[in-house]
């Protein structure tokens, strides 16, 4: 499979890979795994979000699907 991305997206991908000590390929695999979680959550009427405290939703992630 070949994937063409913009230079800006490639820069972001390289930055994430470098800061996490992984490869761009691994970052893409992990991103797809996270997208699968979001997709499955949406199918079961759940929401995806970020929390610092398990009792309070800080940020709900919307618009992925």
N, C-alpha and C positions, 0 to 999 in steps of 0.2 A: 504494500500500500504506500502510495506517495501522498504527502500532505503539504499543500502550499498554504503558508500563512504570511501575514504582513510582517514587515521588519519590526514593527512595534510589538506585536504579539510574540515574535521570536525572542526579542530582547527580554520581555517579561518572563517567558518560559525559561530562558537561560538564567535569569536572576533568581527565580524560584529554585531551579535545579542546583545552582551554586550555593545558595543559602541553606538548602536542606541536605546538601552533600549527596545528591542523587543525579540522575541523568534526565535529559529532557523526555526521553522515552518513558521513564518511570513516572515523571510528573504527569504526563498525559494519561498513563494507565490509572494513576490515583485519581485524576480528575474525572475519568470515566466511571470509576467506582463510586465516587461521590455523586455523580449525576444519576447513577442507578439507584442510589439510596433516595435521592430526591424524587425520582420518577415513581418508585414503589410507595413512597410516603403519600404522594399526590393521589395515587390510585386508591389508597385507603383513607382518604380525607384527612391526612395528617399534614403538619406544617414543618418546615425546616427552619431552624433558627440558631442563634448564638446566645450563649448564656455565660455569665460569670458566676451566677448564683442559681442553683437548680430551682429555686422558687420564683425566679423572675426572668422573663424573656427580654434580653437586651435588644436583639435585632432579629426580625423575621426576614428570611431570604425569599423574595418573590420574583416572579418573572423568568425563572429558569425554564419552565415548561409551559 
